[in-house]
């Protein structure tokens, strides 16, 4: 099934950098809290894992990734 292209005209634009910055900031904060949910002293790997997961989840809420993009050449 082919998706129809939608053309939008007008003066509205998304401030992509700001949206991405907020996703990263909020995801990092949530991941930090999540890593400390069941322990007061999680190890560095647990903190990193929770922060990366939370940031990627936040980004995925606002950005769509075209995973099946094919090289035209």
KOLKENU-596205 format. One record per residue (C-alpha): residue number from 1; residue in one letter; x, y, z. Coordinates in steps of 0.05 Angstrom, whole numbers. Each point is the difference from the previous one (the first is absolute). Example, Ala and Ser with C-alpha at 12.3 -4.5 7.8 and 13.67 -1.06 7.14 Angstrom:
2
<resi:1, resn:a, xx:246, yy:-90, zz:156> .
<resi:2, resn:s, xx:27, yy:69, zz:-13> .
This chain:
73
<resi:1, resn:x, xx:0, yy:0, zz:0> .
<resi:2, resn:x, xx:30, yy:66, zz:-22> .
<resi:3, resn:x, xx:-7, yy:60, zz:46> .
<resi:4, resn:x, xx:-30, yy:63, zz:-30> .
<resi:5, resn:x, xx:44, yy:61, zz:3> .
<resi:6, resn:x, xx:-28, yy:57, zz:40> .
<resi:7, resn:x, xx:18, yy:70, zz:-20> .
<resi:8, resn:x, xx:-3, yy:53, zz:54> .
<resi:9, resn:x, xx:7, yy:73, zz:-16> .
<resi:10, resn:x, xx:1, yy:60, zz:45> .
<resi:11, resn:x, xx:47, yy:32, zz:50> .
<resi:12, resn:x, xx:7, yy:-54, zz:53> .
<resi:13, resn:x, xx:64, yy:-39, zz:10> .
<resi:14, resn:x, xx:23, yy:-48, zz:54> .
<resi:15, resn:x, xx:60, yy:22, zz:40> .
<resi:16, resn:x, xx:32, yy:-69, zz:-8> .
<resi:17, resn:x, xx:62, yy:15, zz:41> .
<resi:18, resn:x, xx:-42, yy:24, zz:59> .
<resi:19, resn:x, xx:-46, yy:-61, zz:-3> .
<resi:20, resn:x, xx:60, yy:-47, zz:-3> .
<resi:21, resn:x, xx:35, yy:37, zz:57> .
<resi:22, resn:x, xx:-62, yy:-7, zz:44> .
<resi:23, resn:x, xx:-6, yy:-74, zz:-17> .
<resi:24, resn:x, xx:72, yy:-12, zz:20> .
<resi:25, resn:x, xx:-5, yy:42, zz:63> .
<resi:26, resn:x, xx:-65, yy:-32, zz:24> .
<resi:27, resn:x, xx:22, yy:-69, zz:-20> .
<resi:28, resn:x, xx:66, yy:7, zz:38> .
<resi:29, resn:x, xx:-37, yy:24, zz:62> .
<resi:30, resn:x, xx:-51, yy:-57, zz:-4> .
<resi:31, resn:x, xx:55, yy:-51, zz:-12> .
<resi:32, resn:x, xx:39, yy:25, zz:60> .
<resi:33, resn:x, xx:-62, yy:-6, zz:45> .
<resi:34, resn:x, xx:-16, yy:-69, zz:-29> .
<resi:35, resn:x, xx:70, yy:-25, zz:14> .
<resi:36, resn:x, xx:-8, yy:21, zz:73> .
<resi:37, resn:x, xx:-70, yy:-29, zz:7> .
<resi:38, resn:x, xx:19, yy:-63, zz:38> .
<resi:39, resn:x, xx:69, yy:18, zz:26> .
<resi:40, resn:x, xx:34, yy:61, zz:28> .
<resi:41, resn:x, xx:66, yy:-17, zz:-33> .
<resi:42, resn:x, xx:-8, yy:-31, zz:-69> .
<resi:43, resn:x, xx:64, yy:-16, zz:-39> .
<resi:44, resn:x, xx:22, yy:43, zz:-58> .
<resi:45, resn:x, xx:-24, yy:-51, zz:-53> .
<resi:46, resn:x, xx:-70, yy:-2, zz:29> .
<resi:47, resn:x, xx:-4, yy:76, zz:0> .
<resi:48, resn:x, xx:25, yy:5, zz:-72> .
<resi:49, resn:x, xx:-48, yy:-55, zz:-24> .
<resi:50, resn:x, xx:-61, yy:33, zz:32> .
<resi:51, resn:x, xx:20, yy:69, zz:-26> .
<resi:52, resn:x, xx:12, yy:-23, zz:-72> .
<resi:53, resn:x, xx:-66, yy:-39, zz:0> .
<resi:54, resn:x, xx:-39, yy:59, zz:27> .
<resi:55, resn:x, xx:32, yy:50, zz:-49> .
<resi:56, resn:x, xx:-15, yy:-45, zz:-59> .
<resi:57, resn:x, xx:-71, yy:-11, zz:23> .
<resi:58, resn:x, xx:-11, yy:76, zz:6> .
<resi:59, resn:x, xx:30, yy:13, zz:-68> .
<resi:60, resn:x, xx:-43, yy:-55, zz:-31> .
<resi:61, resn:x, xx:-62, yy:34, zz:26> .
<resi:62, resn:x, xx:12, yy:63, zz:-41> .
<resi:63, resn:x, xx:42, yy:-25, zz:-59> .
<resi:64, resn:x, xx:-17, yy:-53, zz:-52> .
<resi:65, resn:x, xx:57, yy:-40, zz:-29> .
<resi:66, resn:x, xx:-6, yy:-27, zz:-71> .
<resi:67, resn:x, xx:36, yy:-66, zz:12> .
<resi:68, resn:x, xx:-14, yy:-28, zz:-69> .
<resi:69, resn:x, xx:32, yy:56, zz:-40> .
<resi:70, resn:x, xx:34, yy:-30, zz:-60> .
<resi:71, resn:x, xx:62, yy:27, zz:-36> .
<resi:72, resn:x, xx:-22, yy:25, zz:-69> .
<resi:73, resn:x, xx:67, yy:-20, zz:-31> .
